[in-house]
Amino acid sequence: MREVPLHAVAHSRAGDKGNRLNMSLIPYDPAHYPLLAEQVTEARVLELFRHRGATRVTRYDLPLIHAFNFVVDDVLEGGVNGSLNLDGHGKTHSFRLLGLAVRVP
């Protein structure tokens, strides 16, 4: 097994609704789906976004299409209309997720 950044084996899209971030995670190779299910956990994603105020992560497994959906609560500083941040959108946060290290064969 070797450690690689998640973006080497998967892609992601993100969006936002209010103060909630929604991210897909889709491996390029469906054979990596079980490895990602084991390593990219709710707890690990919550820790990744905790510095932004995230309070909860829910992962939805979509095994028939070899994908995951992560919903991260309270991470957008109130959302686009309520944030003083220049980019209150969730679109860019998928890059943070794709920076996670995972172990693959």
Secondary structure, DSSP 8 states (H G I E B T S, - for coil): -EEEEGGGTEE--EEEETTEEEEEEEESSGGGHHHHHHHS-HHHHHHHHGGGT--EEEEEEEGGGTEEEEEEET-STT-TTT--SS---SGGGHHHHHTSEEEE-
